[in-house]
Amino acid sequence: MDRRALCVAFAAAPLVACTTTTGTKTDTAARKREIDAAVVRAQDDLYRQVNGSRELVARSNGILVFPNLVSAGLGVGGTYGEGALRKRGTTTAYYRMAGGSIGLIIGAQSRAVFLMFMTPEALQKFEASSGWTAGVDASVAVLDVGADAQVTTQNIQQPVVAYVLTNKGLMANLSFDGTKITRLDI
């Protein structure tokens, strides 16, 4: 894992509530293109690795994709990543996911996170929020993919379901609840 990603993850916990808006419209457009390209690559990886995932995404009302969520820590940890909300294959908004934790945390990990809003109500509640926290604003069922790497209808009974693809690295403690998601002003 590169130093920049580790620094971002370590800095995420105290900076969760801080934002700054700088740059030109060209910078913003480039940032959007970069996020969109990474989201498309992450979805392609999901479709390639998990049988039935394409159909599940098609059945969802929207999917929030964080293609490179970095978590790192040594006693105190942080998580940070940027992604996009997509409806019917089109990006409608950009978001950041950030969180911090204290405890038995050793290591670093980069992963792709996919949050699928399976009901219109779950998606509307998410979009109407000024900051959405997993486990507080909605229960998120992390999809349990069996040895055959296939999503089944039993996995999609919750209004919000998630899938996590590990990119690389090792993290001794991994938790999704309590992670805050806020809209990016880009």
Buried (B, 14 or more C-beta within 10 A) or exposed (E): BEEEBBBBBBBBBEBBEEEEEEEEEEEBEEBBEEBBEBBBBBBEBBBEEBBBBBEBBEEBBBBBBBBBBBBBBEEBBBBBBBBBBBBEEEBEBBBBBBBBBEEEBEBBBBBBBBBBBBEEEBBEBBBEBEEBBBEEBBEBBBBEBEEEEEBBEEBBEBBBBBBBBEBEBEBEEBBBEEBBBBBBEB
